[in-house]
Amino acid sequence: MDTHTPEQINGTPVEAVEEHIRERPRWSAAESARRCGVGRATIQRALDAKRFPNAVKGENGWEIPLEDLLAAGFKPDRPAKPDEDEDDRDDDRSGEVDLPEHLKRLVDLEIELAQTRAQVEIERVRREAAEEIASKVSAEKDKVISTQAAMLRMLEQAKPEPKQEVEPEPVQRQIPVVVEERPAGWFKRTFGPQ
């Protein structure tokens, strides 16, 4: 289990970690675009989408770490693929060095390793942030529960004694009976009263 104090991260002093981070290569957005073989707008879209979590905007513009570029899928300083046209390739080969396959594979593996390390670092930072948030939420929850328990105790102490209700005696009412005379029906009118 990782143990760290505010002065250490995974057993390493914070100053050493910060120094290591400062020593890593950081490029401007324009330099990153040039080295990765993409347009400046592509790098800007990635910045806007927050694909470079460790990028810092300084006085001279953005400073993008190499690890962020690799983690975002960019491949800086990778040799461009030659054109398919045979005549053009023959003319351009004068200053170009062909790398053996094992060196190309080594470069690919180094890039993949750098991407994986960057992803691990990002996940570590996320995990630490989640743990800190969880501890704060837990502390807040405990505080709310203790406050509610205190309020419940106060309410229970302040309860008035129940009053004994006296039932009123029932009142007897007399309902007058009204008999209405009905008009004579056709039988009485025809045959008369009996």
C-alpha positions, 0 to 999 in steps of 0.5 A: 500500500502506498504511504505518503505524507504531505512532504513525500509522494510514494516515499519520494520527497515532493521537491524531488518529484517536482524537480523531475517534472520540471526536467521533462521536455516541454514544448510550445504548441507550435513546436509540438505541432511541428515535432508531431507533424500536425497542424497548430490547430490540431494541437489547439483542439487537443488543448481545448479538449483538455487532452494534455492534463499537465499542460501549463499556460505561461507568459510565452504561451502553452508548455506541453509536456512530452508525456501528455503528447504521447498519452494523447496519441501524438508521435513527436520526432518520428520520421515521416513515411517516404512518398510512394513515388519512386523518383522522389524517394531516390532524390530525397534519400541523400540526407535520410538515414534508414533505420533497421526494423529493430530500431524502429520497433525499439522507438515504437516500444519507447513511445508506448512505454512513455504513453503507459507511464503518462497514463499511470501517472494520470490515474494515480493523480485521479485516484489520490484526488478521489481518495481525498474527496471521499475522505472529505465527504465522509467527514462531512457526512459524520458531521451532518449525522452528529448535528442531526443526532444533537438536534433530535435529542434537543427535540425529544427533551423539548416535547410537551407532555400530552394533554388529557383530553376530556370527552364532552358529554353527548348532546341529545337533540330532538328532531321535529317530525314534519308531516306534509300534506300532499295534494290529492292524487287522481284517485281522490279527485275522482272518487272523493275522500273516503 
